[in-house]
Amino acid sequence: MNAARTDVGSAWRALVDVEDTIAEALDPAIVGICGLRISSILDNSGEADRASASLPSAKVAALTHWPRASPALTGMERACLAFAEQFVIDVTSVDDELVDAVASHLAPEVLYLFVRWVQSNEARQRAELVLRHDQEVRSSP
Amino acid sequence: MSPRIPTSGLGRDRHGVLDARSLEPDAVRAATSRYDEAVRGLGGVDAATVELVRFRNANHQQCHL
């Protein structure tokens, strides 16, 4: 028996819900800076504007010069940024060093959720670039 | 090789076997199930959309097609 047909909007809302649900279990600063870095890699200007507005200006400025060291970014934030950007650029090149750096700051279950969030955020941003559908869906009832 | 963390089900690597579901809060598991169901309900993606996504991503990452 075939599964019930759904529309793209429903699938999109479900993807956004996955990302947002996972984000609730993570440090908002990590979500903000990694989301901004991913948007920069993908050249997603709409997401970059939203993410920048939600972050302290010092962190946004530090990301402009990333990966140069900055007192505005903690060790945990730097480890998560390095992992997230490698995940998006080439997931097969994520190595033990990158994982261990994040694992030194996050408990295993939080590390798992962080990876799930990076995956969801990347998928959503890539879909957004193609569908240009984000604002309409997020603002719909 | 890095440990490969599956997004659902069981995964095995040199560190042993990991049941990813044991690391997920109920809310995340439920949201993931709804997403999987919604994607299945789409009944696949047409070839033109696949090509559009491939081109768009390659263009943004300045990769060769």
N, CA and C atoms of all chains as a GROMACS GRO file, in nm:
protein
  618
    1MET      N    1   0.085  -0.119   0.000
    1MET     CA    2   0.000   0.000   0.000
    1MET      C    3   0.088   0.124   0.000
    2ASN      N    4   0.060   0.221  -0.087
    2ASN     CA    5   0.140   0.341  -0.095
    2ASN      C    6   0.113   0.433   0.024
    3ALA      N    7   0.221   0.502   0.064
    3ALA     CA    8   0.205   0.601   0.170
    3ALA      C    9   0.119   0.715   0.117
    4ALA      N   10   0.050   0.781   0.209
    4ALA     CA   11  -0.035   0.893   0.168
    4ALA      C   12   0.052   1.001   0.106
    5ARG      N   13   0.002   1.062  -0.002
    5ARG     CA   14   0.077   1.167  -0.068
    5ARG      C   15   0.081   1.291   0.020
    6THR      N   16   0.196   1.355   0.024
    6THR     CA   17   0.208   1.481   0.096
    6THR      C   18   0.260   1.586   0.000
    7ASP      N   19   0.240   1.713   0.035
    7ASP     CA   20   0.290   1.819  -0.051
    7ASP      C   21   0.427   1.864  -0.002
    8VAL      N   22   0.495   1.941  -0.085
    8VAL     CA   23   0.630   1.986  -0.052
    8VAL      C   24   0.628   2.072   0.075
    9GLY      N   25   0.522   2.152   0.090
    9GLY     CA   26   0.512   2.236   0.208
    9GLY      C   27   0.510   2.155   0.337
   10SER      N   28   0.441   2.043   0.337
   10SER     CA   29   0.436   1.958   0.456
   10SER      C   30   0.574   1.900   0.486
   11ALA      N   31   0.641   1.854   0.381
   11ALA     CA   32   0.775   1.798   0.401
   11ALA      C   33   0.871   1.904   0.451
   12TRP      N   34   0.854   2.025   0.397
   12TRP     CA   35   0.940   2.136   0.439
   12TRP      C   36   0.919   2.169   0.586
   13ARG      N   37   0.793   2.179   0.624
   13ARG     CA   38   0.763   2.209   0.765
   13ARG      C   39   0.817   2.101   0.856
   14ALA      N   40   0.812   1.976   0.812
   14ALA     CA   41   0.863   1.865   0.892
   14ALA      C   42   1.015   1.877   0.908
   15LEU      N   43   1.083   1.918   0.801
   15LEU     CA   44   1.228   1.935   0.807
   15LEU      C   45   1.265   2.049   0.902
   16VAL      N   46   1.193   2.160   0.891
   16VAL     CA   47   1.217   2.274   0.981
   16VAL      C   48   1.191   2.231   1.124
   17ASP      N   49   1.089   2.149   1.146
   17ASP     CA   50   1.054   2.104   1.280
   17ASP      C   51   1.166   2.016   1.338
   18VAL      N   52   1.224   1.930   1.256
   18VAL     CA   53   1.336   1.847   1.302
   18VAL      C   54   1.450   1.937   1.349
   19GLU      N   55   1.486   2.032   1.265
   19GLU     CA   56   1.597   2.123   1.297
   19GLU      C   57   1.568   2.201   1.426
   20ASP      N   58   1.449   2.258   1.434
   20ASP     CA   59   1.415   2.340   1.551
   20ASP      C   60   1.405   2.256   1.679
   21THR      N   61   1.352   2.134   1.666
   21THR     CA   62   1.340   2.048   1.784
   21THR      C   63   1.477   2.010   1.837
   22ILE      N   64   1.569   1.978   1.748
   22ILE     CA   65   1.705   1.944   1.791
   22ILE      C   66   1.772   2.066   1.852
   23ALA      N   67   1.752   2.182   1.790
   23ALA     CA   68   1.818   2.305   1.837
   23ALA      C   69   1.781   2.338   1.981
   24GLU      N   70   1.661   2.298   2.022
   24GLU     CA   71   1.619   2.327   2.159
   24GLU      C   72   1.708   2.259   2.263
   25ALA      N   73   1.778   2.152   2.222
   25ALA     CA   74   1.864   2.079   2.315
   25ALA      C   75   2.009   2.129   2.309
   26LEU      N   76   2.035   2.228   2.226
   26LEU     CA   77   2.173   2.275   2.208
   26LEU      C   78   2.191   2.417   2.259
   27ASP      N   79   2.316   2.454   2.278
   27ASP     CA   80   2.352   2.590   2.318
   27ASP      C   81   2.313   2.686   2.205
   28PRO      N   82   2.229   2.786   2.233
   28PRO     CA   83   2.186   2.878   2.127
   28PRO      C   84   2.303   2.947   2.056
   29ALA      N   85   2.411   2.971   2.128
   29ALA     CA   86   2.527   3.036   2.066
   29ALA      C   87   2.588   2.946   1.960
   30ILE      N   88   2.595   2.815   1.991
   30ILE     CA   89   2.650   2.719   1.894
   30ILE      C   90   2.561   2.714   1.771
   31VAL      N   91   2.431   2.707   1.794
   31VAL     CA   92   2.336   2.704   1.682
   31VAL      C   93   2.351   2.830   1.597
   32GLY      N   94   2.363   2.944   1.661
   32GLY     CA   95   2.372   3.071   1.589
   32GLY      C   96   2.498   3.083   1.505
   33ILE      N   97   2.613   3.056   1.566
   33ILE     CA   98   2.738   3.077   1.491
   33ILE      C   99   2.758   2.970   1.384
   34CYS      N  100   2.717   2.847   1.415
   34CYS     CA  101   2.733   2.742   1.313
   34CYS      C  102   2.635   2.763   1.198
   35GLY      N  103   2.514   2.807   1.231
   35GLY     CA  104   2.417   2.837   1.125
   35GLY      C  105   2.468   2.948   1.035
   36LEU      N  106   2.531   3.049   1.096
   36LEU     CA  107   2.586   3.160   1.018
   36LEU      C  108   2.701   3.113   0.930
   37ARG      N  109   2.787   3.028   0.987
   37ARG     CA  110   2.901   2.978   0.908
   37ARG      C  111   2.852   2.892   0.790
   38ILE      N  112   2.752   2.808   0.815
   38ILE     CA  113   2.699   2.724   0.708
   38ILE      C  114   2.636   2.812   0.600
   39SER      N  115   2.565   2.915   0.641
   39SER     CA  116   2.503   3.004   0.542
   39SER      C  117   2.609   3.074   0.459
   40SER      N  118   2.722   3.104   0.521
   40SER     CA  119   2.832   3.169   0.448
   40SER      C  120   2.891   3.074   0.344
   41ILE      N  121   2.911   2.949   0.384
   41ILE     CA  122   2.967   2.849   0.291
   41ILE      C  123   2.873   2.828   0.173
   42LEU      N  124   2.743   2.825   0.202
   42LEU     CA  125   2.644   2.797   0.097
   42LEU      C  126   2.601   2.924   0.022
   43ASP      N  127   2.653   3.039   0.067
   43ASP     CA  128   2.617   3.167   0.006
   43ASP      C  129   2.466   3.190   0.016
   44ASN      N  130   2.414   3.163   0.134
   44ASN     CA  131   2.271   3.181   0.159
   44ASN      C  132   2.253   3.313   0.234
   45SER      N  133   2.239   3.420   0.161
   45SER     CA  134   2.240   3.554   0.220
   45SER      C  135   2.121   3.578   0.314
   46GLY      N  136   2.006   3.522   0.279
   46GLY     CA  137   1.889   3.541   0.365
   46GLY      C  138   1.910   3.481   0.503
   47GLU      N  139   1.964   3.361   0.507
   47GLU     CA  140   1.993   3.295   0.634
   47GLU      C  141   2.102   3.371   0.709
   48ALA      N  142   2.202   3.419   0.637
   48ALA     CA  143   2.311   3.492   0.701
   48ALA      C  144   2.259   3.616   0.772
   49ASP      N  145   2.168   3.686   0.708
   49ASP     CA  146   2.111   3.806   0.770
   49ASP      C  147   2.035   3.772   0.897
   50ARG      N  148   1.955   3.666   0.889
   50ARG     CA  149   1.877   3.625   1.008
   50ARG      C  150   1.968   3.580   1.121
   51ALA      N  151   2.068   3.500   1.087
   51ALA     CA  152   2.159   3.447   1.190
   51ALA      C  153   2.241   3.560   1.252
   52SER      N  154   2.286   3.652   1.171
   52SER     CA  155   2.367   3.763   1.222
   52SER      C  156   2.288   3.848   1.320
   53ALA      N  157   2.160   3.867   1.289
   53ALA     CA  158   2.077   3.951   1.375
   53ALA      C  159   2.055   3.889   1.513
   54SER      N  160   2.069   3.758   1.522
   54SER     CA  161   2.043   3.689   1.649
   54SER      C  162   2.169   3.670   1.732
   55LEU      N  163   2.283   3.714   1.681
   55LEU     CA  164   2.410   3.692   1.751
   55LEU      C  165   2.469   3.823   1.800
   56PRO      N  166   2.548   3.815   1.909
   56PRO     CA  167   2.621   3.935   1.951
   56PRO      C  168   2.714   3.983   1.839
   57SER      N  169   2.726   4.113   1.827
   57SER     CA  170   2.805   4.167   1.715
   57SER      C  171   2.950   4.122   1.721
   58ALA      N  172   3.002   4.099   1.841
   58ALA     CA  173   3.143   4.056   1.853
   58ALA      C  174   3.164   3.919   1.790
   59LYS      N  175   3.064   3.830   1.805
   59LYS     CA  176   3.076   3.696   1.745
   59LYS      C  177   3.062   3.703   1.594
   60VAL      N  178   2.973   3.788   1.547
   60VAL     CA  179   2.958   3.804   1.403
   60VAL      C  180   3.088   3.857   1.343
   61ALA      N  181   3.148   3.954   1.412
   61ALA     CA  182   3.275   4.010   1.364
   61ALA      C  183   3.384   3.904   1.366
   62ALA      N  184   3.386   3.822   1.470
   62ALA     CA  185   3.488   3.717   1.480
   62ALA      C  186   3.474   3.616   1.366
   63LEU      N  187   3.350   3.588   1.329
   63LEU     CA  188   3.327   3.492   1.220
   63LEU      C  189   3.374   3.549   1.086
   64THR      N  190   3.372   3.680   1.074
   64THR     CA  191   3.421   3.742   0.951
   64THR      C  192   3.568   3.707   0.928
   65HIS      N  193   3.641   3.691   1.038
   65HIS     CA  194   3.785   3.664   1.027
   65HIS      C  195   3.819   3.518   1.059
   66TRP      N  196   3.716   3.436   1.078
   66TRP     CA  197   3.738   3.294   1.106
   66TRP      C  198   3.821   3.231   0.995
   67PRO      N  199   3.920   3.144   1.025
   67PRO     CA  200   3.948   3.080   1.155
   67PRO      C  201   4.054   3.150   1.239
   68ARG      N  202   4.077   3.278   1.212
   68ARG     CA  203   4.171   3.351   1.297
   68ARG      C  204   4.119   3.352   1.442
   69ALA      N  205   4.212   3.338   1.536
   69ALA     CA  206   4.173   3.334   1.677
   69ALA      C  207   4.107   3.465   1.719
   70SER      N  208   4.005   3.452   1.804
   70SER     CA  209   3.936   3.570   1.853
   70SER      C  210   3.885   3.541   1.994
   71PRO      N  211   3.902   3.637   2.084
   71PRO     CA  212   3.850   3.617   2.221
   71PRO      C  213   3.698   3.609   2.225
   72ALA      N  214   3.634   3.647   2.116
   72ALA     CA  215   3.486   3.642   2.114
   72ALA      C  216   3.434   3.501   2.096
   73LEU      N  217   3.520   3.409   2.054
   73LEU     CA  218   3.476   3.270   2.032
   73LEU      C  219   3.542   3.180   2.135
   74THR      N  220   3.460   3.099   2.203
   74THR     CA  221   3.512   3.006   2.302
   74THR      C  222   3.574   2.885   2.232
   75GLY      N  223   3.646   2.805   2.311
   75GLY     CA  224   3.704   2.683   2.255
   75GLY      C  225   3.597   2.589   2.202
   76MET      N  226   3.486   2.580   2.274
   76MET     CA  227   3.376   2.495   2.228
   76MET      C  228   3.319   2.547   2.097
   77GLU      N  229   3.302   2.676   2.087
   77GLU     CA  230   3.247   2.734   1.964
   77GLU      C  231   3.342   2.711   1.846
   78ARG      N  232   3.471   2.725   1.870
   78ARG     CA  233   3.568   2.702   1.762
   78ARG      C  234   3.566   2.556   1.717
   79ALA      N  235   3.557   2.465   1.813
   79ALA     CA  236   3.555   2.322   1.777
   79ALA      C  237   3.429   2.290   1.696
   80CYS      N  238   3.316   2.344   1.739
   80CYS     CA  239   3.190   2.318   1.667
   80CYS      C  240   3.192   2.383   1.528
   81LEU      N  241   3.249   2.500   1.518
   81LEU     CA  242   3.259   2.567   1.388
   81LEU      C  243   3.344   2.485   1.291
   82ALA      N  244   3.458   2.437   1.340
   82ALA     CA  245   3.548   2.359   1.254
   82ALA      C  246   3.479   2.232   1.206
   83PHE      N  247   3.406   2.168   1.296
   83PHE     CA  248   3.333   2.046   1.258
   83PHE      C  249   3.225   2.079   1.156
   84ALA      N  250   3.145   2.180   1.184
   84ALA     CA  251   3.032   2.212   1.097
   84ALA      C  252   3.078   2.248   0.957
   85GLU      N  253   3.183   2.327   0.945
   85GLU     CA  254   3.225   2.368   0.811
   85GLU      C  255   3.282   2.250   0.733
   86GLN      N  256   3.354   2.161   0.801
   86GLN     CA  257   3.405   2.045   0.728
   86GLN      C  258   3.292   1.952   0.688
   87PHE      N  259   3.191   1.940   0.775
   87PHE     CA  260   3.074   1.856   0.745
   87PHE      C  261   3.007   1.907   0.617
   88VAL      N  262   2.994   2.038   0.604
   88VAL     CA  263   2.923   2.094   0.489
   88VAL      C  264   3.011   2.091   0.363
   89ILE      N  265   3.139   2.122   0.378
   89ILE     CA  266   3.228   2.126   0.261
   89ILE      C  267   3.252   1.986   0.206
   90ASP      N  268   3.281   1.891   0.294
   90ASP     CA  269   3.308   1.753   0.250
   90ASP      C  270   3.291   1.661   0.370
   91VAL      N  271   3.173   1.604   0.383
   91VAL     CA  272   3.143   1.524   0.502
   91VAL      C  273   3.234   1.403   0.515
   92THR      N  274   3.284   1.352   0.402
   92THR     CA  275   3.371   1.234   0.411
   92THR      C  276   3.508   1.267   0.468
   93SER      N  277   3.538   1.396   0.480
   93SER     CA  278   3.668   1.437   0.534
   93SER      C  279   3.660   1.476   0.682
   94VAL      N  280   3.547   1.453   0.744
   94VAL     CA  281   3.537   1.475   0.888
   94VAL      C  282   3.619   1.366   0.957
   95ASP      N  283   3.724   1.405   1.028
   95ASP     CA  284   3.814   1.305   1.085
   95ASP      C  285   3.804   1.300   1.238
   96ASP      N  286   3.880   1.208   1.296
   96ASP     CA  287   3.877   1.189   1.440
   96ASP      C  288   3.914   1.316   1.516
   97GLU      N  289   4.008   1.390   1.462
   97GLU     CA  290   4.054   1.511   1.530
   97GLU      C  291   3.940   1.611   1.547
   98LEU      N  292   3.862   1.629   1.441
   98LEU     CA  293   3.749   1.721   1.447
   98LEU      C  294   3.643   1.673   1.545
   99VAL      N  295   3.616   1.542   1.541
   99VAL     CA  296   3.515   1.486   1.631
   99VAL      C  297   3.562   1.494   1.776
  100ASP      N  298   3.688   1.457   1.800
  100ASP     CA  299   3.740   1.458   1.936
  100ASP      C  300   3.740   1.599   1.995
  101ALA      N  301   3.766   1.698   1.910
  101ALA     CA  302   3.766   1.836   1.960
  101ALA      C  303   3.628   1.876   2.010
  102VAL      N  304   3.525   1.836   1.937
  102VAL     CA  305   3.389   1.867   1.982
  102VAL      C  306   3.353   1.782   2.104
  103ALA      N  307   3.394   1.655   2.100
  103ALA     CA  308   3.362   1.563   2.210
  103ALA      C  309   3.426   1.606   2.342
  104SER      N  310   3.532   1.684   2.334
  104SER     CA  311   3.596   1.730   2.459
  104SER      C  312   3.512   1.838   2.527
  105HIS      N  313   3.414   1.889   2.457
  105HIS     CA  314   3.328   1.994   2.513
  105HIS      C  315   3.184   1.948   2.535
  106LEU      N  316   3.140   1.848   2.458
  106LEU     CA  317   3.000   1.808   2.464
  106LEU      C  318   2.986   1.664   2.510
  107ALA      N  319   2.884   1.636   2.586
  107ALA     CA  320   2.852   1.498   2.624
  107ALA      C  321   2.813   1.421   2.499
  108PRO      N  322   2.831   1.287   2.500
  108PRO     CA  323   2.803   1.208   2.378
  108PRO      C  324   2.664   1.232   2.320
  109GLU      N  325   2.562   1.238   2.406
  109GLU     CA  326   2.427   1.256   2.352
  109GLU      C  327   2.410   1.396   2.292
  110VAL      N  328   2.481   1.494   2.346
  110VAL     CA  329   2.473   1.630   2.290
  110VAL      C  330   2.554   1.637   2.160
  111LEU      N  331   2.666   1.568   2.156
  111LEU     CA  332   2.744   1.561   2.032
  111LEU      C  333   2.660   1.501   1.920
  112TYR      N  334   2.590   1.393   1.952
  112TYR     CA  335   2.503   1.330   1.852
  112TYR      C  336   2.398   1.429   1.801
  113LEU      N  337   2.335   1.500   1.893
  113LEU     CA  338   2.232   1.595   1.853
  113LEU      C  339   2.292   1.711   1.773
  114PHE      N  340   2.414   1.750   1.808
  114PHE     CA  341   2.480   1.857   1.733
  114PHE      C  342   2.502   1.814   1.588
  115VAL      N  343   2.548   1.691   1.569
  115VAL     CA  344   2.570   1.641   1.433
  115VAL      C  345   2.437   1.634   1.358
  116ARG      N  346   2.333   1.586   1.426
  116ARG     CA  347   2.200   1.582   1.363
  116ARG      C  348   2.154   1.722   1.324
  117TRP      N  349   2.184   1.818   1.410
  117TRP     CA  350   2.141   1.955   1.381
  117TRP      C  351   2.217   2.010   1.261
  118VAL      N  352   2.348   1.988   1.257
  118VAL     CA  353   2.427   2.036   1.142
  118VAL      C  354   2.371   1.976   1.013
  119GLN      N  355   2.343   1.847   1.018
  119GLN     CA  356   2.288   1.779   0.900
  119GLN      C  357   2.153   1.841   0.860
  120SER      N  358   2.068   1.863   0.958
  120SER     CA  359   1.935   1.919   0.930
  120SER      C  360   1.945   2.062   0.879
  121ASN      N  361   2.032   2.140   0.941
  121ASN     CA  362   2.047   2.280   0.901
  121ASN      C  363   2.100   2.288   0.758
  122GLU      N  364   2.199   2.207   0.726
  122GLU     CA  365   2.255   2.209   0.591
  122GLU      C  366   2.147   2.168   0.489
  123ALA      N  367   2.074   2.062   0.521
  123ALA     CA  368   1.970   2.016   0.429
  123ALA      C  369   1.864   2.124   0.408
  124ARG      N  370   1.825   2.188   0.519
  124ARG     CA  371   1.722   2.293   0.509
  124ARG      C  372   1.773   2.413   0.429
  125GLN      N  373   1.898   2.452   0.454
  125GLN     CA  374   1.951   2.568   0.381
  125GLN      C  375   1.968   2.538   0.232
  126ARG      N  376   2.013   2.417   0.200
  126ARG     CA  377   2.027   2.381   0.059
  126ARG      C  378   1.889   2.380  -0.008
  127ALA      N  379   1.791   2.326   0.062
  127ALA     CA  380   1.656   2.323   0.007
  127ALA      C  381   1.601   2.463  -0.008
  128GLU      N  382   1.631   2.548   0.090
  128GLU     CA  383   1.584   2.686   0.085
  128GLU      C  384   1.638   2.759  -0.037
  129LEU      N  385   1.764   2.736  -0.065
  129LEU     CA  386   1.826   2.801  -0.180
  129LEU      C  387   1.755   2.763  -0.309
  130VAL      N  388   1.709   2.641  -0.315
  130VAL     CA  389   1.643   2.594  -0.436
  130VAL      C  390   1.497   2.635  -0.439
  131LEU      N  391   1.430   2.617  -0.329
  131LEU     CA  392   1.286   2.636  -0.327
  131LEU      C  393   1.243   2.779  -0.295
  132ARG      N  394   1.333   2.854  -0.228
  132ARG     CA  395   1.295   2.991  -0.187
  132ARG      C  396   1.160   2.989  -0.114
  133HIS      N  397   1.153   2.898  -0.020
  133HIS     CA  398   1.023   2.867   0.037
  133HIS      C  399   1.018   2.896   0.187
  134ASP      N  400   1.128   2.936   0.241
  134ASP     CA  401   1.140   2.940   0.387
  134ASP      C  402   1.043   3.035   0.453
  135GLN      N  403   1.045   3.160   0.410
  135GLN     CA  404   0.964   3.260   0.480
  135GLN      C  405   0.815   3.231   0.473
  136GLU      N  406   0.769   3.188   0.356
  136GLU     CA  407   0.627   3.160   0.341
  136GLU      C  408   0.582   3.049   0.436
  137VAL      N  409   0.663   2.946   0.447
  137VAL     CA  410   0.624   2.832   0.531
  137VAL      C  411   0.633   2.868   0.678
  138ARG      N  412   0.742   2.936   0.717
  138ARG     CA  413   0.758   2.969   0.858
  138ARG      C  414   0.649   3.064   0.906
  139SER      N  415   0.598   3.148   0.816
  139SER     CA  416   0.497   3.245   0.857
  139SER      C  417   0.355   3.194   0.838
  140SER      N  418   0.342   3.074   0.780
  140SER     CA  419   0.208   3.020   0.759
  140SER      C  420   0.154   2.960   0.889
  141PRO      N  421   0.023   2.956   0.905
  141PRO     CA  422  -0.034   2.904   1.030
  141PRO      C  423  -0.009   2.755   1.048
  142MET      N  424   3.965   0.638   1.051
  142MET     CA  425   3.829   0.678   1.017
  142MET      C  426   3.756   0.730   1.140
  143SER      N  427   3.671   0.825   1.117
  143SER     CA  428   3.590   0.877   1.227
  143SER      C  429   3.472   0.785   1.252
  144PRO      N  430   3.423   0.786   1.374
  144PRO     CA  431   3.300   0.712   1.399
  144PRO      C  432   3.187   0.768   1.314
  145ARG      N  433   3.116   0.683   1.247
  145ARG     CA  434   3.005   0.728   1.164
  145ARG      C  435   2.877   0.716   1.245
  146ILE      N  436   2.817   0.828   1.270
  146ILE     CA  437   2.698   0.827   1.355
  146ILE      C  438   2.575   0.820   1.266
  147PRO      N  439   2.499   0.714   1.273
  147PRO     CA  440   2.380   0.703   1.188
  147PRO      C  441   2.270   0.794   1.239
  148THR      N  442   2.183   0.835   1.149
  148THR     CA  443   2.072   0.920   1.192
  148THR      C  444   1.952   0.837   1.237
  149SER      N  445   1.957   0.711   1.214
  149SER     CA  446   1.852   0.623   1.266
  149SER      C  447   1.906   0.481   1.266
  150GLY      N  448   1.854   0.400   1.355
  150GLY     CA  449   1.893   0.261   1.356
  150GLY      C  450   2.031   0.238   1.415
  151LEU      N  451   2.088   0.123   1.380
  151LEU     CA  452   2.215   0.082   1.437
  151LEU      C  453   2.331   0.118   1.346
  152GLY      N  454   2.443   0.154   1.408
  152GLY     CA  455   2.565   0.178   1.332
  152GLY      C  456   2.679   0.103   1.396
  153ARG      N  457   2.776   0.060   1.317
  153ARG     CA  458   2.891  -0.014   1.370
  153ARG      C  459   3.019   0.048   1.314
  154ASP      N  460   3.116   0.068   1.403
  154ASP     CA  461   3.247   0.113   1.359
  154ASP      C  462   3.351   0.054   1.454
  155ARG      N  463   3.474   0.104   1.447
  155ARG     CA  464   3.579   0.043   1.529
  155ARG      C  465   3.558   0.067   1.677
  156HIS      N  466   3.468   0.158   1.711
  156HIS     CA  467   3.438   0.183   1.851
  156HIS      C  468   3.331   0.088   1.904
  157GLY      N  469   3.266   0.016   1.814
  157GLY     CA  470   3.162  -0.076   1.856
  157GLY      C  471   3.031  -0.046   1.789
  158VAL      N  472   2.923  -0.091   1.850
  158VAL     CA  473   2.790  -0.072   1.793
  158VAL      C  474   2.721   0.042   1.867
  159LEU      N  475   2.659   0.128   1.790
  159LEU     CA  476   2.588   0.241   1.849
  159LEU      C  477   2.442   0.236   1.806
  160ASP      N  478   2.354   0.244   1.902
  160ASP     CA  479   2.212   0.258   1.871
  160ASP      C  480   2.178   0.406   1.883
  161ALA      N  481   2.170   0.471   1.767
  161ALA     CA  482   2.149   0.615   1.767
  161ALA      C  483   2.019   0.654   1.836
  162ARG      N  484   1.921   0.565   1.828
  162ARG     CA  485   1.791   0.598   1.885
  162ARG      C  486   1.801   0.620   2.036
  163SER      N  487   1.902   0.554   2.098
  163SER     CA  488   1.916   0.568   2.243
  163SER      C  489   1.965   0.708   2.281
  164LEU      N  490   2.019   0.782   2.184
  164LEU     CA  491   2.071   0.916   2.212
  164LEU      C  492   1.968   1.024   2.182
  165GLU      N  493   1.856   0.986   2.127
  165GLU     CA  494   1.758   1.086   2.084
  165GLU      C  495   1.650   1.108   2.190
  166PRO      N  496   1.625   1.231   2.226
  166PRO     CA  497   1.506   1.259   2.308
  166PRO      C  498   1.380   1.220   2.230
  167ASP      N  499   1.273   1.193   2.301
  167ASP     CA  500   1.148   1.152   2.236
  167ASP      C  501   1.101   1.255   2.133
  168ALA      N  502   1.117   1.384   2.165
  168ALA     CA  503   1.068   1.488   2.074
  168ALA      C  504   1.144   1.485   1.942
  169VAL      N  505   1.274   1.459   1.948
  169VAL     CA  506   1.354   1.453   1.826
  169VAL      C  507   1.316   1.330   1.746
  170ARG      N  508   1.298   1.219   1.815
  170ARG     CA  509   1.258   1.094   1.746
  170ARG      C  510   1.124   1.113   1.676
  171ALA      N  511   1.031   1.178   1.744
  171ALA     CA  512   0.898   1.199   1.685
  171ALA      C  513   0.906   1.293   1.565
  172ALA      N  514   0.986   1.400   1.577
  172ALA     CA  515   1.000   1.495   1.465
  172ALA      C  516   1.066   1.426   1.346
  173THR      N  517   1.165   1.342   1.373
  173THR     CA  518   1.232   1.270   1.264
  173THR      C  519   1.136   1.175   1.194
  174SER      N  520   1.051   1.109   1.271
  174SER     CA  521   0.953   1.018   1.212
  174SER      C  522   0.855   1.093   1.122
  175ARG      N  523   0.812   1.210   1.169
  175ARG     CA  524   0.718   1.289   1.088
  175ARG      C  525   0.785   1.334   0.958
  176TYR      N  526   0.913   1.369   0.967
  176TYR     CA  527   0.984   1.412   0.846
  176TYR      C  528   1.001   1.294   0.750
  177ASP      N  529   1.042   1.179   0.802
  177ASP     CA  530   1.059   1.062   0.716
  177ASP      C  531   0.928   1.028   0.645
  178GLU      N  532   0.819   1.037   0.720
  178GLU     CA  533   0.688   1.005   0.663
  178GLU      C  534   0.649   1.105   0.555
  179ALA      N  535   0.678   1.234   0.581
  179ALA     CA  536   0.645   1.338   0.483
  179ALA      C  537   0.725   1.320   0.355
  180VAL      N  538   0.852   1.283   0.368
  180VAL     CA  539   0.936   1.263   0.250
  180VAL      C  540   0.888   1.141   0.171
  181ARG      N  541   0.852   1.035   0.243
  181ARG     CA  542   0.798   0.918   0.173
  181ARG      C  543   0.672   0.956   0.097
  182GLY      N  544   0.592   1.042   0.158
  182GLY     CA  545   0.467   1.082   0.097
  182GLY      C  546   0.483   1.165  -0.030
  183LEU      N  547   0.601   1.223  -0.046
  183LEU     CA  548   0.625   1.300  -0.168
  183LEU      C  549   0.632   1.208  -0.289
  184GLY      N  550   0.664   1.084  -0.264
  184GLY     CA  551   0.668   0.986  -0.373
  184GLY      C  552   0.781   1.006  -0.470
  185GLY      N  553   0.893   1.062  -0.421
  185GLY     CA  554   1.009   1.078  -0.506
  185GLY      C  555   1.024   1.220  -0.559
  186VAL      N  556   1.137   1.246  -0.618
  186VAL     CA  557   1.167   1.378  -0.672
  186VAL      C  558   1.190   1.365  -0.821
  187ASP      N  559   1.130   1.455  -0.898
  187ASP     CA  560   1.144   1.445  -1.044
  187ASP      C  561   1.285   1.481  -1.088
  188ALA      N  562   1.321   1.435  -1.205
  188ALA     CA  563   1.459   1.450  -1.255
  188ALA      C  564   1.499   1.596  -1.271
  189ALA      N  565   1.406   1.681  -1.309
  189ALA     CA  566   1.438   1.822  -1.329
  189ALA      C  567   1.478   1.888  -1.198
  190THR      N  568   1.409   1.852  -1.090
  190THR     CA  569   1.442   1.909  -0.960
  190THR      C  570   1.579   1.861  -0.913
  191VAL      N  571   1.607   1.734  -0.934
  191VAL     CA  572   1.738   1.680  -0.897
  191VAL      C  573   1.849   1.757  -0.969
  192GLU      N  574   1.829   1.781  -1.097
  192GLU     CA  575   1.931   1.851  -1.175
  192GLU      C  576   1.945   1.996  -1.129
  193LEU      N  577   1.832   2.058  -1.095
  193LEU     CA  578   1.836   2.195  -1.046
  193LEU      C  579   1.914   2.204  -0.916
  194VAL      N  580   1.888   2.112  -0.824
  194VAL     CA  581   1.958   2.111  -0.695
  194VAL      C  582   2.108   2.088  -0.718
  195ARG      N  583   2.140   1.996  -0.807
  195ARG     CA  584   2.281   1.966  -0.833
  195ARG      C  585   2.352   2.088  -0.891
  196PHE      N  586   2.288   2.152  -0.984
  196PHE     CA  587   2.348   2.270  -1.046
  196PHE      C  588   2.362   2.383  -0.946
  197ARG      N  589   2.258   2.405  -0.867
  197ARG     CA  590   2.260   2.516  -0.770
  197ARG      C  591   2.370   2.495  -0.667
  198ASN      N  592   2.382   2.374  -0.615
  198ASN     CA  593   2.485   2.347  -0.515
  198ASN      C  594   2.624   2.359  -0.575
  199ALA      N  595   2.641   2.308  -0.694
  199ALA     CA  596   2.772   2.316  -0.758
  199ALA      C  597   2.808   2.461  -0.785
  200ASN      N  598   2.712   2.538  -0.826
  200ASN     CA  599   2.736   2.678  -0.854
  200ASN      C  600   2.778   2.753  -0.728
  201HIS      N  601   2.708   2.723  -0.618
  201HIS     CA  602   2.738   2.793  -0.494
  201HIS      C  603   2.871   2.752  -0.434
  202GLN      N  604   2.912   2.631  -0.456
  202GLN     CA  605   3.040   2.586  -0.400
  202GLN      C  606   3.150   2.593  -0.504
  203GLN      N  607   3.120   2.652  -0.620
  203GLN     CA  608   3.220   2.668  -0.725
  203GLN      C  609   3.287   2.536  -0.758
  204CYS      N  610   3.204   2.433  -0.766
  204CYS     CA  611   3.256   2.301  -0.801
  204CYS      C  612   3.236   2.279  -0.951
  205HIS      N  613   3.303   2.180  -1.002
  205HIS     CA  614   3.282   2.139  -1.140
  205HIS      C  615   3.158   2.053  -1.147
  206LEU      N  616   3.080   2.072  -1.251
  206LEU     CA  617   2.962   1.987  -1.269
  206LEU      C  618   3.003   1.851  -1.323
   0.00000   0.00000   0.00000
